[in-house]
Every structure is written in C-alpha cells, then in structure tokens.
C-alpha cells in the first residue's frame, strides 16, 4: 500500500464538505492506494495536465501517483479542471 499525503488545499476541501461525502472520498483514495487496479474504471489521466484524476460521484480528486500518493486537489466536477 502506498502512503497518502494530502496537500493543504485538499484538506481544506474535505473539511468544508459534508462528512459522509468526505468519508466516501477518503475510502476511494485509500482503496486506490492499496490496489490501483480496483479503481481502474474511475481513474484517468487528464489531457494536458500532470497527474491522474479519480472520480468519486460528482467530486474529482486530482493526484500525483508516484511512490507516495500526493493528493493535490479535491473539487466538484465543474471546478476541478480550472
């Protein structure tokens, strides 16, 4: 399992959203860190950007996948790519 590091912007987004949504997002991130193939249909490399995008309902998690899973941003679908 890869270790997960949250950037301050991602932590701030998790704190501001409803608790059940935050738990769901964290569960999906941890599932991806444990086994990337388990979330293969929800993970994609965005065009023209670094990193990968994890889809969790109407939320998007932008992350950098290396030895450590670096969570860069968590945002609603329409705002994640700005």
C-alpha positions, -999 to +999 in steps of 0.1 A: +000+000+000+013+034-009+013+062+017-011+091+011-002+127+015-028+154+014-019+190+003-034+218+024-059+227-003-073+191-003-076+190+035-095+223+034-119+209+008-125+178+029-132+198+060-158+220+042-178+193+026-205+171+043-189+144+065-204+114+047-190+127+013-156+132+028-156+097+042-166+083+008-138+102-009-112+091+016-123+055+013-119+057-025-084+072-021-074+045+003-087+018-020-067+033-049-036+035-027-040-002-016-047-015-051-048+008-081-065-018-103-096-017-080-104+018-091-092+014-128-126+025-143-126+057-122-090+068-128-079+087-158-050+110-169-064+144-177-054+158-211-027+185-209-022+181-172+002+162-149-011+135-125-043+115-125-079+121-118-100+099-095-138+102-100-160+099-068-196+107-077-197+144-086-163+151-070-129+148-086-096+141-069-065+154-087-034+135-075+001+127-084+009+090-084+045+080-075+060+061-046+038+084-024+002+092-035+001+130-034-035+144-032-033+178-048-069+189-051-104+178-043-132+198-060-167+194-076-167+182-112-171+216-128-144+233-108-117+206-107-101+215-140-098+252-137 
